[in-house]
């Protein structure tokens, strides 16, 4: 729905946990071509960050800093990740953030990837009572492994883990 302040722009997207909060709103504009095809800037940055949010010729959503870092296989995957982050933060009993080398200590045995987010550099994992978001887009784009972040949403019940979505569907 267009906002009253600017009838040509859509309402502001929810803020993401990483990558500067994501674009303020999805507004593909100004295509640029290279040998791979057409690239679109995905939208205006919400904060000052050293990269642009881009949509690749194959439809991936990611960031372009020093290098291209595809975050999600599709724009829909990125939107699903925003929705999941919001949902998990509302229902988790505890939220823990790990940075850099501490991310390596997370044991994902018994966890399954959350396929709806179509994660590439940024992935989500579902365990018995927790969700784990792994953010490595900035670390990949700038070759900076200490920039990796994990957010663990723990103490989730069935609704908190799945929000009514059946894994078989």
N, C-alpha and C positions, 0 to 999 in steps of 0.2 A: 504494500500500500504506500503510495507516495506520501511524504511528510508535508505538512502545511507550510513549513518554512521554505522548503525547496520542492515544488511539485514534480520536478524531473528526477529526483533521487528517491531511492527506496529507503525504508527505515534502516537504522544502523544495525549491522550484524552483531551477534553476541561476541564478547571479547574472548579470544582463545587464551589458553594458559601460556603459550609460547609464541615465538615469531612476532613479537611486537603486538600481540593481540589480534593479528590477522588484518586484512583490509577492513576499513571502516564500513564499507558496503561493497557488494559485488557490482562492479561497473566496468566490464571489459571495454577497452577503448584503445585506440591508436595501434593497430596491428603493425608488427615489424616482421620483415621476412629475412630468413637466412637460408643456408643450404638444407636445413631440416624442414623448413616450411614456415608457416605463419605463427607468430607468437603474439599473445595479447596480454597487456597489463591487466591484472584481475581487478584492481581497484586501488583507491588511495590508501596509503598507509595511515594507520590510526595514531602512530607515534613515530618519532624520528628513529629510523633503523637504516643500516647500511645495505639494504637490498630492496628489490621490488618483488611484489607478489605477481606471479605470471601464470598464464595458461599456455602449456606447450602445444606444438602442432599435433601431438597425439592425444591432447585433452587432459594431460596431467596438471594438477594444481601444485605449485611449488614456489620456491624463492630463487631469485637470481642475485647472487652476491658476487664473490670472486669466481664461483662456479655455480652451475645449475644444480639445484637440489630439489628433485620432485618429492613432495611431501605425501601426496595422495594420488592414486591412479586416475581419479576423476574429481571434478568439482563437487559432485554429490558425496563422494567420500569425505571431502573436507567438511561439508555441511554436517554430515553424520557425526564427525569427530567433535564438532562444536556442540551439537545436541547431546552427545554422550558425556562430554566434559561437564556440561551444565547439569544434566541428570545425576551423574555420579557425585558431584559436589553437593547436591541437595540431599542425597540419601546416605552418604558415607558417614560412619561414626568417627572416622579419623582420616585425615589427608596428610600424607608424608611426601616431602619433596627431597629428591636426591640429585646431586650435581656431580658432573665430571666422573672421576674414577669410581665414586660410590655407586654409580649406576651398574657397574660390573658385578656388584654383590647381590643383585636381584636374581633369585632363583625362579625361573619361569616353568620349571617342571610341573606338570599338571595343569598348566594354563593353555588356553587355546586362543589363537588370534581372533579378534573381533572383525569378521569379514566385511561388515557394512562400511567400515571406515576406509577400506581399500588402501591401507597404509603402505607407504614405501619408506621414506626416511622417518616419518612419524607413524608409529604403530600403537595399537591398543591390544591388550591381552586380558582375557577373562579367566579367573580362577574360581575356587569354590566359594569364597566370600569376599573377593576383592577384584577390582579392575586396576590395571597398570597401563599408564600412558607413557610411552617412550618417545621423546622428542630429540631427534638428531639432525634436523634440517640445517640449523645454523652451524653446527659442528661440521657437517658435510660440506656446506657451501664455502666455509672459510678454513677448512682443514684444521679445525680446532677441537680435538676430542674432549677437552675439558668443558666445552660448551654443551655437552649432552645433558639432558634433564629427564628424570623419571618422576612421575607423580603417581603415588599409590593411594587409591581410594579403598579403604578397608572397612570391615564391619558391615558389609552389604547383605541384605536379605535377597530373596529371589527377585522381588520387584526392583530393587536397587541394581542388581546384576544385569537384568534383562529388560526392564521397563515394559514387560508384556510382549516382547519379541521372541518368537520361537526360533531356535537355531536351525530347525529342520525346514523352515519356510523360506 
